[in-house]
């Protein structure tokens, strides 16, 4: 029986490696680790190969090179998963190359404009009979799956609150840092008509133990643009992210203020330096992170309803959360249980049960689902 061929671009990177670890546990897959360093790709295959249920291979590949369409035709993947961020500022050349090669395309983007704009490829993807989906990550894939569940039975949704706070000891990738810094101090979609700037201001949210109370500040994610039109009532949406150590979090607030008064244009230009500075404190804090979603609305009788959900990741397993959606999509596409064609943000394609299945074996727990 032919194995389902999955090509992971950036497969030895921060999120790519964790995704490949998950895919390697799926029987019936042929997973190719792709990136600009053949040595790093080969090293990961050698490390994971002995215990893998999937067949693993490696290839040298530059996703931004003009040779990508030709190489995809040679490799003939059934599915390409693009993990090489940051996606803020990227174009759709990888997705277009996949459509031309007749391969499904999935990415882990969390850039609002990038994810929101993927629908421009819808006609081409449908003509090719392939799925092109962007945002197979914590947002909007997981967050929207949670809101879909919590909003069941609600006549209208008035407010959606989402937040993520990683543990300080948890590893952080450079592309993630650059993506976060790109909107620090910049205007983001307003919540309830109020002007909002990235990382400006702070509020607290209490997560289940062992995480506890964390500071959060506004961040720019696809959910701010995509969720209001998805539910009756055009709900206001708030998204916050936080750093576990208060002095680092308030440092981000200060950096946002410096952008707003015009002293700094774009902190992402200093991502490498700022990451190294933050890493000086990696032994402080904990390796426990969390995510929450709260939905407020009305039921069929007009009574107010509040529902809450939380995810807690310990033992440094938080960075696996953004890979669960792509792993679940690979499983569903390989088994033929997902047959959608077209281009769309990654919403409505996965259930919470899909995420729970991919999280098995990891120190990740989810609780509080209602509806």
N, C-alpha and C positions, 0 to 999 in steps of 0.2 A: 504493500500500500504506500502511495506517495505521501510524503510528509508535507505539511503546510509550511510554506517558506516565509519566514518573517525576517526582515532586514531592519536592524536597529541602528539608526544613524546617531553617532555619539555614544555607542554602546558601552564604552569603558569610562564614560564621564560620570559626573556626580549622581545624576538620576538614572542615566543609561545603564550603569553597572547594576544598580538595584533592580531595574526593570528586567535586565537579562537574567539575574538570579531567579526572579519569579518565573520568567518564561522557561528557564531551564528545567523547572519542575513540572512542566506540562508535557505529557506524552503526545506524540504525533506531530511535534513541531520540528522544523529545521531552522535554527536561529543563527543568523549571521551577524556578528559584531562588526560594525563598520565605523571607520573614523580615519582621520588624517595620519595617525600613527599606527602602522601595521604591527609594530612591536608591542604596543599596549593592547591592541585587539587580540593578538596571538597569546599574550600572557594571560588575559582573562579567560580565554577559551581553555588554555592549559590548566588553569586553576579550577574552573567549574566543571570541566569535561568529565572527570572520573565519577562524579556523583549525579550527573545530569540525566534526566529522563528524555529530554530533547536532544537532538543531534546539534552540535555546535560547530561553527566555522567562523572565519574572520576574513576581512577584506579591507584593503586600503581605499578610502573614498573621501573626497572633499565635496561636501554637499553644496558648496557655493561655486564649484567649478563648472565650466561649460560642458564638461564631459559627462556630467551626471545622467542626462537622459540616455546617452548611449550605454553607459555602464548598467543602468537599470534594465535596459533591454537585454543585456548579456546575462545578468544575474537572474532575471525572471522571478522576482519575489511576488508572493500573493499579497503581502502586506508590508508596508514601510512605516516604521514608527520613528518620528523625528524628535529627538530629545535635546538637540544642541541649541540651547538658548544663549543669551536672552532673545526672545522673539520680538520685543519692542524694536521697531525699525526694520525688521526682516520683511522681505517680499514673499510671494507664494511660488517661487521657482521650484522648490522641492515638491510641493503638492502638484504643480502642473506637470513636472516630470513623471510623477507617479501616475497621473491620469493618462498621459501619453503612453506609458508602459502597461496600462491596464492593471495597475496595482492599487489596492486600497491604501489610504493615507490616514495616519493618526499622528497628532503631535501633543506635546505636553505644555503648550503655550498657556500663559496666564495674562498676556498683554491684552488690554481691552480692545484696542483697535484691530489687532491682528485676529483675535478670535471672532469678534463681531463681523469682520469683513469677509470671512471665509465663504459666505454664501455667494459671493461673486463667481465662484467656480461651480455653482450648482448645475447649470445646464451642461457644461462639459463633463462633469462627473456622471450625470445621469446618462449621457450619450455613451460613455465608456462602461457603464454598468458597475461603477465602483463607489465605495463610500469614502468621502473626504470629510474628516471631522477634526476640529481644532478645540483645544481646551480640555483634553483628556487628562485632567489633573485634579488637585484638590478643589480648584475652582475653574470652570463652573460645573465640571462633571459630577463630583461628589456633592458639592453644596446644593446643586439643583435637584439631585436625586433625593437628598434629605428634605428639601422644601416640598417637593412633589408629595412625599409621604406625609409630612406634617400637615400639609394643606388639604389632605383628603377630607371631603365632607364639609369644607368651609364654603359658605356662600360667597364671601369676599375675604380677601387678604388685605390687611391695612399696613402691616409693617413686617419686614424681614430683617433680622439682625444676625450677622455672621462674623466670626472672629477666629483667628489662628494665632497661637503663641507657642513657638518652639522652645525647647529647653536650651539653655546657653551652652551646655556641654555637647549638644548635638552638632554634628558636622554641618557645614553650610557651603554651598557651591558658589564659585565666583560669579557665574551667570545669574544666579538668583540674587546675589547681592547687587549686581549691576542693574538688574531689572527693578528692584526695590528703590534704588537710589535715583533712577531715571525720573520718577515722579515725586520725589521728595520736595515739598514746597510748591509743587505745581497744582493748578486747579484740576479737580476731578469732578465727575458728575455729582450734582447736588443731591442731598438727601432731604426730602420734604421741603424743597425750595430754598434751603440754606446753603450759602456759599461754603465750599469745603476745599481744603488744600491738603495734599498728601503729607502725612506725618505731622500735621499741625494740630495742637491740642491733644489731650489724653483723657481717657476714662478707664474705669476698672471693671473687670468681669471676674467672677469667682467660678473656677473650674473644679470638677471633682478631684479628690485626692489622688495622687500626691502633688498635683499641680498647684491648686489653690488660687489665690488672687493674683491677677496679672494686669499690667497696664496695656491698653490698646490705643492705637491712633488710626485715623482714616487712611486707607490705602486704595489705590486704583486697580480694580479688577473687572473682568467682563460682567460679573453679576450685576453691577450697578446699572449697566445698560440693558442687559438681557432679561432680568427677572421681572421688572415692573410690568412689561407687556405679556408675560407668561400666565399671569393669574388675574382673575376677576378682582376689581378694586384698584388696579394700578398701584400696588403697594410701594411705599417708600422703602428703600433698601440702604442699610448701613453695613459697611464692611470695615473691620479693624484688624490690624496685625500688631503684634507686640514683641518686645524683647524681654527676656526674663529678668535681667539685671536692670533695676530702675535707672541707674546713672547712664547706662548705654541707651535706654529708651529716651530719656530726657535729652541725651545728646542728639538723637535723631530729630527731636522737636526743635532744638536749637539750630540744627542744620537746615530744617525747613524754613525757619524764620529768616536765616541768612539768604535763602533763595528769594523769599518774598520781598525783602527790602533791596534786592538787586546786587548783593555783594558776591553771590555765586550763581552761575547760570545752570549748571547741570552737575550734580555730585557723582553721576555714574562715570565721569571721566577719571575719578579718583577711586574707583571701586577696588582695585588691587591694593592700594595703600590702606584704605579704610578697612578692608577685610583683614589685612595683616595686623592692624591696630586692634581690632576687635578680638582677634585670635590670641592676643596676649592675655586675655581674661578667660580663655576656654576652660580652665580648671575650676572656675567659679560657677555657682549655681548648680543646676541639675541636668539630667539627660531626659527629663520628662516634659513632653509638650502636649498641647491640646487644641481642639477645634470645637466650636459650638455653632449651632443654628437655632434661632428662636423665631417662631412665627406667631403673629397676633392677627386675629380676624374675627369673623362672626359665623355662627352656624346657620342652619336653615331656618331657625326660629328667630334669628337676629341677636342671639345671646353672644356675649364676648367669649372668645376662646383663645387660650395661650398654650402653645405646645413647644417643647424644648428637646434638644438632642445634643449629645456631647460625645466626642471621641478623645480618648487619652492614649498616648503612645509613650512607652517607657523603654529603658535599656537602649536609648539612642535609635529606636526604630522609626521615629517620626519621618525621616526623609523617604521612607518607603511609601508613605501615604500618597504622594503625588504620582506614583507609578501604578497604583492599583487599577485605575480606570483603563489604562492602555493594556495591561495584562488581561483584564476581563474582556475587553473588546477583541483581543487576539484569540482568546478561548472561544468566544461566541462566533466569530467569523470562521475559525477553523472547524468548528463543529456544525456550521450551517444554521445556527439558531438566530443569527442576525443577518438579514438579507437586504438591508436598506441601501439604496443607491442615491447619490446626491451629495451636496456639500452643505454642511451645517455645523454650528457650534455643538459641542458634545453635551447635549441635554436631551433627556428622554430616551436615551439608548441603553441605559443601565439602571438596575434597581439596587436598593441597599443590600439585598441578598448577594448580588454579584460582587459588591465590594467586600462583604464579609467572607465570601469564599476565597478571594485573593489574599485576604489578611490572615488566613489560617497559618499558624506557625510563627507569627510575628507577635510582638508584645504590643498589640493594638486592640483596644476594647471600645465598643460603641454601646451607648445606653440612652434611654429616655425617649425612644421612638413612640409616637402616638398617632392615632388617625387610622 
